[in-house]
Amino acid sequence: MGIRLGDNQYGKAEVRLVRVTRDTPVHEIEDVCVTSQLRGDMESVHTVGDNSNCLATDTQKNTVYAKAKENGGIGAIEDFALLLAQHFVSEHDYIHGARQEIHSYGWNRIDTANGPHDHSFVRAGSETRTTVVTKDGDQEWVVSGFDGLTVLKSTGSEFHGYPKTHYTTLPETTDRILATDITARWRYIGTGLDWDKTYASVRSQLLEAFATTHSLALQQTLYTMGRTVLENHPEIAEIKFSMPNNHHFLVDLSPFGLDNPNEVFFAADRPYGKIEATVERDDAPAAGRAWESIPGFV
Ligand SMILES: O=c1[nH]c(=O)c2[nH]c(=O)[nH]c2[nH]1
């Protein structure tokens, strides 16, 4: 019978790791979630249960923890993911490729009456920074981004001019709330970059573009955000977004004899519009395997 093993990868998912740097009484913390997956000569473990090439997922988990110590911390998640991928591929001749995904959660020092506390922290911001490093032999790809950066504009957003069909009830508006949770992923050209600096810059450009674009559609805002990033970052080939349109409906207060000039809204949680797009350079190098197993984006 013509049956064979197709693409496969395996590893330990969602290894939670908090690293405390405690060289001085003023501690630092790094908080990440690592998913390690390996690809290689895995035919026989699948077909006959021969585990001789099967680097245990438990070993992959231990490697993540040990490298956090040997490396003196995590550092930029892109560097740590590259370090893990390079370790697995170079140490074991039966491992040919790796996919290392890391999410990181930011923490700020708690501000007390006596100033920022030495070892007490509060979660920073609403977003989770992410990276996926894919290594295939000598080739490496880095896709970074974030999930869930929640933003809202209380004006500066219109929506009109859309087709009016038999089923259209949506009133046109020249002044509405625009709210979304930005999920973005961008593909780097090459490695060896200052990941933390680029991340901070992309994040602030996205926020600036969201704030300053007078929006005629969330699609237009999305495109402007992506174009701004590509114009300012030649090291980024493309950026993908998935953004809900978190609807805010004006509440009818007329039964109570009250007017409502865009002041009181019902913040609906579902359904929501779902706006997704890629903004890309037309001369970008090919994506190769960079986007493999990164679901949820077009
Ligand atoms: O910015 C928007 N884009 C749409 O495609 C859309 N559709 C809709 O009902 N409201 C909106 N708003």
The ligand as an SDF file (V2000), in Angstrom:
LIG
                    3D

 12 13  0  0  0  0  0  0  0  0999 V2000
  -13.7780   49.6800    9.1860 O   0  0  0  0  0  0  0  0  0  0  0  0
  -14.7110   48.9230    8.8500 C   0  0  0  0  0  0  0  0  0  0  0  0
  -14.4990   48.0300    7.8400 N   0  0  0  0  0  0  0  0  0  0  0  0
  -15.4750   47.1720    7.4210 C   0  0  0  0  0  0  0  0  0  0  0  0
  -15.2550   46.3460    6.4870 O   0  0  0  0  0  0  0  0  0  0  0  0
  -16.7120   47.2190    8.0970 C   0  0  0  0  0  0  0  0  0  0  0  0
  -17.8860   46.5290    7.9540 N   0  0  0  0  0  0  0  0  0  0  0  0
  -18.7450   46.9960    8.9000 C   0  0  0  0  0  0  0  0  0  0  0  0
  -19.9220   46.5470    9.0870 O   0  0  0  0  0  0  0  0  0  0  0  0
  -18.1500   47.9940    9.6210 N   0  0  0  0  0  0  0  0  0  0  0  0
  -16.8980   48.1530    9.1430 C   0  0  0  0  0  0  0  0  0  0  0  0
  -15.8970   48.9890    9.4990 N   0  0  0  0  0  0  0  0  0  0  0  0
  1  2  2  0
  2  3  1  0
  2 12  1  0
  3  4  1  0
  4  5  2  0
  4  6  1  0
  6  7  1  0
  6 11  2  0
  7  8  1  0
  8  9  2  0
  8 10  1  0
 10 11  1  0
 11 12  1  0
M  END
$$$$
